[in-house]
Amino acid sequence: MISEFRSRFRARFRFRHLWLGVIGVSLVVLVVLEGLNAPLPPMAAATMVSGLLCLAAFAVPERLFTRYAIGAAAVSCVLTVVEAQLSQRPPNTPGLVELGVLLLLITRAARRCRPLRAAGPAAGSALAAVVLPLRIDAWDNNLLNLIAVIAVCAVPFMVMVGLCLRLYDTLREREREAIRQGQRLEHARELHDFVAHHVTAIVAQTKAARFTAAAGHPQSPEDLDRMLAQIERAGSQALGSMRAMVSSLRDHTTAATTRPTGDPAGLCGLRDLTEEFSEVGPPAELTLAPELADRPLPPGIITTVHRVVRESLTNVRKHATGVGRVEVRIGVRSDDPERLEVSVVDDGQGGASTAAERSVEGGGYGLVGLAERVEKVNGRITAGPRDGGGWHVVAVLPMGKADKANTVDSADVATLGEAAPKVTSSG
């Protein structure tokens, strides 16, 4: 898919350059033909040089534009003043291509240059465009009307076009920055979802080993090897997740195959996640509704379910105390058959103080990122302490196809840029 997009982009890029080359050659030919219309060879050569300088000023890079535009306008004005003093002048055209390019120089100056820096090339090009009709042979009321139209209508119009294009460029750059910000948030959530989960397991296992050693309980070589193997496996998984993320950032062509996603086995893959959690923490019981076995779900919804369960179990491991059991339930809501409910509940101890610690410890980025993920698929999430102790996280997701499940478009990013979604607390 990405290679096909790149090939299309390159073909369009080559076609654009070919089209611009054809236009450039056509304009050069027109400038030469208009120069040949002059009655004297020196006048014809000077007209060609002036027109070609204006074309070159319009095509130069941004860093050279100001000096080239001022230079071309100065040459055009000097040529106009000289030709106006001669008795023999062009009979029918003063250089219409040059006139058009001078007006476009005004637009480019207003669009690309800072206001103070744009004053020089814009004013010079405007002056050269206004007096350019004086090169023609017949000086009558029609000529004066043409000069008036250029001064009163054409020049202000080109300035307004340049300012409108400048505003469009500003809005487009803001949109691009919003998209980049959305991508950075997406990568931050990926790192938190995968790496933080494995690192938390390493910390929990290390604490358990140190507690056992400090308590003076003898450990058999088999138990010690098992604990170290669990730490090694969690570290390897963390490194694998980071390597996949770095690969996706370095080469977007391999992002689809290396970036961690939801378990390809679907919701059944959650069983491996709960079993892994149970090895180094309280037992976690997974309950999947039977009606979900044969019902396909969109990949974005499956990925979000994995993120909710993973983040909830990580928070239990990091913040909960006295947890004896964790229940993970995934089923269809009884009041809405088209909505999927994901519930992660523990029976930890503590009241309001413990709930506050869970909300603020570690910066709270996990729940904020989780809320963003759920809202991207048009779902909602609540998290808070339970009556009688413990903590619950409940996410309600659509079971149909979510348009924004796996994409970061400009509208999503603009929303993320305004403010991060808040997690609804229920008590």
C-alpha positions as CSV (number, residue, x, y, z in Angstrom):
1,M,0.0,0.0,0.0
2,I,2.7,2.5,1.0
3,S,4.9,1.5,-2.0
4,E,1.9,2.1,-4.3
5,F,1.3,5.5,-2.7
6,R,5.0,6.4,-3.2
7,S,4.9,5.4,-6.9
8,R,1.8,7.5,-7.5
9,F,3.4,10.4,-5.7
10,R,6.6,10.2,-7.8
11,A,4.6,9.9,-11.0
12,R,2.6,13.0,-10.0
13,F,5.8,14.8,-9.0
14,R,7.4,14.1,-12.4
15,F,4.2,15.2,-14.2
16,R,4.1,18.4,-12.3
17,H,7.7,19.3,-13.2
18,L,7.1,18.4,-16.8
19,W,4.0,20.6,-16.9
20,L,5.9,23.5,-15.3
21,G,8.7,23.0,-17.8
22,V,6.3,23.2,-20.7
23,I,4.7,26.4,-19.3
24,G,8.2,28.0,-18.7
25,V,9.3,27.2,-22.3
26,S,6.0,28.7,-23.6
27,L,6.5,31.9,-21.7
28,V,10.1,32.3,-22.9
29,V,8.9,31.8,-26.5
30,L,6.2,34.5,-26.0
31,V,8.8,36.9,-24.5
32,V,11.0,36.4,-27.5
33,L,8.1,36.9,-29.9
34,E,7.1,40.1,-28.1
35,G,10.6,41.4,-28.3
36,L,10.8,40.8,-32.0
37,N,7.8,43.1,-32.3
38,A,10.0,46.1,-31.4
39,P,11.0,48.2,-34.4
40,L,14.7,48.3,-33.6
41,P,17.0,45.4,-32.8
42,P,18.5,46.9,-29.7
43,M,15.0,47.6,-28.4
44,A,14.0,44.0,-29.2
45,A,17.0,42.6,-27.3
46,A,16.4,44.9,-24.3
47,T,12.7,43.9,-24.2
48,M,13.7,40.2,-24.3
49,V,16.3,40.7,-21.5
50,S,13.8,42.6,-19.3
51,G,11.1,39.9,-19.8
52,L,13.5,37.0,-19.1
53,L,14.8,38.8,-15.9
54,C,11.2,39.0,-14.6
55,L,10.6,35.3,-15.4
56,A,13.8,34.4,-13.6
57,A,12.9,36.6,-10.5
58,F,9.6,34.7,-10.3
59,A,11.3,31.3,-10.4
60,V,14.3,31.8,-8.1
61,P,14.4,30.3,-4.6
62,E,13.0,32.2,-1.6
63,R,16.4,33.4,-0.3
64,L,17.2,35.1,-3.7
65,F,13.7,36.4,-4.4
66,T,13.9,39.9,-2.9
67,R,17.0,41.0,-4.7
68,Y,16.1,39.4,-8.0
69,A,12.6,40.9,-7.9
70,I,13.9,44.4,-7.1
71,G,16.5,44.1,-9.8
72,A,14.0,42.9,-12.4
73,A,11.6,45.7,-11.5
74,A,14.4,48.3,-11.8
75,V,15.5,47.0,-15.2
76,S,11.9,47.1,-16.4
77,C,11.3,50.6,-15.2
78,V,14.6,51.9,-16.8
79,L,13.6,50.2,-20.1
80,T,10.2,51.8,-20.0
81,V,11.6,55.3,-19.3
82,V,14.1,54.9,-22.2
83,E,11.6,53.6,-24.7
84,A,9.1,56.4,-23.7
85,Q,11.7,59.0,-24.9
86,L,12.2,57.3,-28.3
87,S,10.2,58.2,-31.4
88,Q,10.0,54.6,-32.6
89,R,8.2,52.3,-30.1
90,P,6.4,48.9,-30.4
91,P,3.1,49.4,-32.3
92,N,0.8,47.0,-30.5
93,T,2.3,45.3,-27.4
94,P,4.5,46.7,-24.6
95,G,5.3,43.2,-23.3
96,L,2.2,41.6,-21.9
97,V,4.0,38.5,-20.5
98,E,6.4,40.8,-18.6
99,L,3.3,42.7,-17.3
100,G,1.7,39.5,-16.1
101,V,4.9,38.3,-14.4
102,L,5.4,41.7,-12.6
103,L,1.9,41.4,-11.2
104,L,2.7,37.8,-10.1
105,L,5.8,39.1,-8.4
106,I,3.6,41.3,-6.2
107,T,1.6,38.3,-5.2
108,R,4.6,36.2,-4.4
109,A,6.1,39.0,-2.3
110,A,2.9,39.4,-0.3
111,R,2.6,35.6,0.2
112,R,6.2,34.6,1.0
113,C,8.0,37.7,2.5
114,R,7.6,39.3,5.8
115,P,5.6,42.6,5.7
116,L,8.6,44.9,5.8
117,R,10.7,42.8,3.5
118,A,7.8,42.5,1.0
119,A,7.5,46.3,0.6
120,G,10.6,46.6,-1.7
121,P,9.8,44.0,-4.3
122,A,6.0,44.6,-4.2
123,A,6.3,48.4,-4.6
124,G,9.0,48.0,-7.3
125,S,7.0,45.5,-9.3
126,A,3.8,47.6,-8.9
127,L,5.6,50.7,-10.2
128,A,7.1,48.8,-13.2
129,A,3.7,47.2,-14.0
130,V,1.9,50.6,-13.9
131,V,4.3,52.5,-16.2
132,L,5.0,49.5,-18.6
133,P,2.2,50.5,-21.0
134,L,4.1,53.7,-21.8
135,R,6.4,51.6,-24.1
136,I,3.6,51.4,-26.7
137,D,3.6,53.7,-29.7
138,A,0.0,55.2,-29.4
139,W,-0.5,57.5,-26.4
140,D,-4.2,58.2,-26.2
141,N,-7.1,57.8,-23.8
142,N,-7.1,54.0,-24.1
143,L,-3.6,53.9,-22.9
144,L,-4.4,56.1,-19.9
145,N,-7.4,53.9,-19.1
146,L,-5.1,50.8,-19.2
147,I,-2.7,52.4,-16.8
148,A,-5.5,53.4,-14.5
149,V,-7.0,49.9,-14.5
150,I,-3.5,48.4,-13.6
151,A,-3.0,50.9,-10.8
152,V,-6.4,50.8,-9.3
153,C,-7.6,47.3,-9.9
154,A,-4.8,44.9,-10.9
155,V,-2.2,45.8,-8.3
156,P,-4.6,45.8,-5.3
157,F,-6.1,42.6,-6.5
158,M,-2.7,40.8,-6.7
159,V,-1.9,42.1,-3.2
160,M,-5.1,40.6,-1.9
161,V,-4.4,37.3,-3.7
162,G,-1.0,37.1,-2.0
163,L,-2.4,37.8,1.4
164,C,-5.1,35.2,1.0
165,L,-2.5,32.6,-0.1
166,R,-0.4,33.6,2.9
167,L,-3.3,33.0,5.2
168,Y,-4.0,29.6,3.5
169,D,-0.3,28.6,4.0
170,T,-0.5,29.6,7.7
171,L,-3.6,27.5,8.2
172,R,-2.2,24.5,6.3
173,E,1.0,24.7,8.4
174,R,-1.0,24.7,11.6
175,E,-2.9,21.7,10.4
176,R,0.3,19.9,9.6
177,E,1.7,20.7,13.1
178,A,-1.6,19.4,14.6
179,I,-1.1,16.1,12.7
180,R,2.5,15.8,13.9
181,Q,1.3,16.5,17.4
182,G,-1.3,13.8,17.1
183,Q,1.3,11.4,15.8
184,R,3.6,12.2,18.8
185,L,0.7,11.5,21.2
186,E,0.0,8.2,19.4
187,H,3.6,7.1,19.8
188,A,3.6,8.2,23.4
189,R,0.6,6.1,24.1
190,E,2.2,3.1,22.3
191,L,5.3,3.4,24.5
192,H,3.2,3.6,27.6
193,D,0.9,0.7,26.7
194,F,3.7,-1.7,26.0
195,V,6.9,-0.7,27.6
196,A,5.4,0.5,30.9
197,H,3.5,-2.7,31.2
198,H,6.6,-4.8,30.9
199,V,8.7,-2.5,33.1
200,T,6.1,-2.6,35.8
201,A,6.2,-6.4,35.7
202,I,10.0,-6.3,36.1
203,V,9.8,-3.9,39.1
204,A,7.1,-6.1,40.8
205,Q,9.1,-9.3,40.3
206,T,12.3,-7.6,41.6
207,K,10.5,-6.3,44.6
208,A,9.1,-9.8,45.3
209,A,12.6,-11.3,45.1
210,R,14.1,-8.7,47.4
211,F,11.3,-9.1,49.9
212,T,11.8,-12.8,50.0
213,A,15.5,-12.5,50.5
214,A,15.1,-9.8,53.2
215,A,12.6,-12.0,55.1
216,G,15.2,-14.7,55.4
217,H,13.2,-17.4,53.5
218,P,15.5,-19.8,51.8
219,Q,14.9,-20.1,48.1
220,S,15.6,-23.1,46.0
221,P,17.7,-22.7,42.8
222,E,14.6,-23.7,40.9
223,D,12.5,-20.8,42.4
224,L,15.3,-18.3,41.9
225,D,15.8,-19.4,38.3
226,R,12.0,-19.1,37.7
227,M,11.9,-15.6,39.1
228,L,14.9,-14.5,37.1
229,A,13.5,-16.1,33.9
230,Q,10.3,-14.1,34.4
231,I,12.3,-10.9,34.8
232,E,14.3,-11.8,31.7
233,R,11.2,-12.5,29.6
234,A,9.6,-9.2,30.7
235,G,12.8,-7.3,29.8
236,S,13.0,-9.0,26.4
237,Q,9.3,-8.1,25.7
238,A,10.0,-4.5,26.6
239,L,13.0,-4.3,24.4
240,G,11.0,-5.9,21.6
241,S,8.2,-3.3,21.9
242,M,10.8,-0.5,21.9
243,R,12.6,-1.9,18.9
244,A,9.3,-2.2,17.0
245,M,8.4,1.4,17.8
246,V,11.8,2.6,16.7
247,S,11.5,0.6,13.5
248,S,8.2,2.2,12.7
249,L,9.6,5.7,13.3
250,R,12.7,5.1,11.2
251,D,11.0,3.4,8.2
252,H,7.3,3.9,7.6
253,T,7.3,1.1,5.0
254,T,7.8,-1.4,7.8
255,A,5.5,0.2,10.3
256,A,2.6,-2.0,9.5
257,T,4.6,-5.2,10.3
258,T,6.7,-4.0,13.2
259,R,4.5,-1.8,15.1
260,P,2.8,-3.5,18.1
261,T,-0.9,-3.8,17.6
262,G,-3.7,-5.7,19.2
263,D,-3.4,-9.4,19.5
264,P,-4.0,-11.0,16.1
265,A,-5.9,-13.8,17.7
266,G,-8.7,-11.3,18.6
267,L,-10.3,-11.2,22.0
268,C,-9.1,-14.7,22.8
269,G,-5.6,-13.3,23.0
270,L,-6.5,-11.5,26.2
271,R,-6.2,-14.9,28.0
272,D,-2.4,-14.8,27.5
273,L,-2.4,-11.3,28.9
274,T,-4.3,-12.2,32.1
275,E,-2.2,-15.4,32.6
276,E,1.0,-13.4,32.3
277,F,-0.4,-10.9,34.9
278,S,-1.3,-13.8,37.2
279,E,2.2,-15.1,37.2
280,V,3.6,-12.2,39.2
281,G,0.5,-10.7,40.7
282,P,-2.9,-11.6,42.1
283,P,-4.9,-14.0,40.0
284,A,-6.8,-12.4,37.1
285,E,-10.0,-14.1,35.8
286,L,-11.1,-13.5,32.3
287,T,-14.7,-13.9,31.3
288,L,-15.7,-13.6,27.6
289,A,-19.3,-13.5,26.7
290,P,-20.2,-16.6,24.5
291,E,-22.0,-14.4,21.9
292,L,-18.7,-12.8,21.1
293,A,-17.1,-16.0,19.9
294,D,-18.6,-16.0,16.4
295,R,-19.0,-12.2,16.0
296,P,-16.2,-10.4,14.1
297,L,-15.1,-7.1,15.5
298,P,-13.2,-4.3,13.7
299,P,-9.4,-4.4,14.3
300,G,-9.5,-1.0,15.9
301,I,-12.1,-2.1,18.5
302,I,-10.0,-5.2,19.3
303,T,-6.9,-3.1,19.7
304,T,-8.7,-0.7,22.0
305,V,-10.0,-3.6,24.1
306,H,-6.4,-4.9,24.5
307,R,-5.3,-1.4,25.5
308,V,-8.0,-1.0,28.1
309,V,-7.2,-4.4,29.7
310,R,-3.5,-4.0,29.6
311,E,-3.5,-0.5,31.1
312,S,-6.0,-1.5,33.8
313,L,-3.9,-4.5,34.8
314,T,-0.8,-2.4,34.8
315,N,-2.4,0.1,37.2
316,V,-3.5,-2.7,39.5
317,R,0.1,-3.9,39.6
318,K,1.5,-0.4,40.2
319,H,-1.0,1.2,42.6
320,A,-3.3,-1.3,44.2
321,T,-2.7,-2.7,47.7
322,G,-4.1,-5.9,49.2
323,V,-5.6,-7.1,45.9
324,G,-6.7,-10.7,46.2
325,R,-8.5,-11.1,42.8
326,V,-8.9,-9.2,39.5
327,E,-11.9,-9.8,37.3
328,V,-11.8,-9.0,33.6
329,R,-15.2,-9.2,31.9
330,I,-16.0,-8.6,28.2
331,G,-19.5,-8.8,27.0
332,V,-22.4,-7.2,25.2
333,R,-24.4,-4.6,27.1
334,S,-27.9,-5.8,27.9
335,D,-29.4,-2.4,27.2
336,D,-27.6,-2.0,23.8
337,P,-26.7,-5.1,21.8
338,E,-24.5,-3.0,19.5
339,R,-22.2,-1.8,22.3
340,L,-19.3,-3.8,23.9
341,E,-18.6,-3.4,27.6
342,V,-15.1,-4.0,28.9
343,S,-14.8,-4.2,32.7
344,V,-11.7,-4.6,34.9
345,V,-12.4,-4.8,38.6
346,D,-10.2,-5.5,41.6
347,D,-10.9,-6.0,45.3
348,G,-8.0,-3.9,46.6
349,Q,-8.1,-2.2,50.0
350,G,-8.3,1.5,50.7
351,G,-10.7,4.3,50.4
352,A,-10.5,7.8,49.0
353,S,-6.8,8.3,49.7
354,T,-5.9,5.1,47.8
355,A,-8.2,6.2,44.9
356,A,-6.4,9.6,44.8
357,E,-3.0,7.9,44.7
358,R,-4.1,5.8,41.7
359,S,-5.3,8.9,39.9
360,V,-2.1,11.0,40.3
361,E,0.8,8.7,40.9
362,G,3.0,8.5,37.9
363,G,1.5,11.5,36.3
364,G,-1.8,9.9,35.2
365,Y,-0.8,9.7,31.6
366,G,-2.0,6.1,31.3
367,L,-5.7,6.9,32.0
368,V,-5.5,10.1,29.9
369,G,-4.1,8.2,26.9
370,L,-6.7,5.4,27.5
371,A,-9.5,7.9,27.4
372,E,-8.1,9.3,24.1
373,R,-8.0,5.9,22.6
374,V,-11.6,5.1,23.6
375,E,-12.9,8.4,22.4
376,K,-11.2,7.9,19.0
377,V,-13.5,4.8,18.4
378,N,-16.6,6.7,19.6
379,G,-16.6,5.0,23.0
380,R,-16.6,6.2,26.6
381,I,-14.7,5.1,29.7
382,T,-15.2,5.5,33.5
383,A,-12.7,4.7,36.2
384,G,-13.0,5.1,40.0
385,P,-13.2,3.4,43.4
386,R,-15.9,0.8,44.0
387,D,-18.4,0.7,46.9
388,G,-16.9,-1.6,49.5
389,G,-13.3,-1.3,48.3
390,G,-11.4,-1.8,45.1
391,W,-11.2,-0.1,41.8
392,H,-13.1,-0.5,38.5
393,V,-12.5,0.5,35.0
394,V,-15.4,0.3,32.5
395,A,-15.2,1.0,28.8
396,V,-18.2,1.0,26.4
397,L,-17.2,0.6,22.8
398,P,-19.2,0.3,19.5
399,M,-19.2,-3.1,18.0
400,G,-19.7,-1.8,14.5
401,K,-16.9,-0.4,12.3
402,A,-15.4,2.8,13.8
403,D,-14.3,5.3,11.2
404,K,-11.5,6.6,13.4
405,A,-10.3,3.4,14.9
406,N,-6.9,3.3,13.4
407,T,-6.3,6.7,11.8
408,V,-5.1,10.1,12.9
409,D,-6.8,12.7,10.7
410,S,-6.7,16.4,11.0
411,A,-10.0,16.6,12.9
412,D,-8.9,14.2,15.5
413,V,-5.6,15.9,15.9
414,A,-7.2,19.3,16.2
415,T,-9.4,17.9,19.0
416,L,-6.3,16.5,20.8
417,G,-4.5,19.7,20.4
418,E,-7.3,21.7,22.1
419,A,-7.3,19.6,25.3
420,A,-6.8,16.1,26.4
421,P,-9.9,14.1,27.2
422,K,-10.9,13.7,30.8
423,V,-11.6,10.4,32.5
424,T,-14.9,10.3,34.1
425,S,-14.7,9.2,37.7
426,S,-17.5,7.5,39.4
427,G,-17.9,7.0,43.0
